[in-house]
Amino acid sequence: GKRGGGGGSNSGSGGKDTIDLTDSDFQSTVLDSDDAWLVEFSKYFILKAL
């Protein structure tokens, strides 16, 4: 995954301090962590023309 910027208190949604999670690293990164997490789930659809 990708991790943005360093720590500190940032206001606004500038895309800092974010990480892209996958099915394979969600358990070890979030669920097995001692840290508190705020997770936004989204699904992207890609349409292909046939």
FENDA-V260664 format. One line per field, one symbol per residue. phi: phi as a letter, one per 20 degrees, with the letter a starting at -180 (. if undefined). A space follows every 10 residues. Layout:
phi = ???
This chain:
phi = .dcejefodd dndeneldbe dcgfdfgfed feeeeecddd ebcdddedee
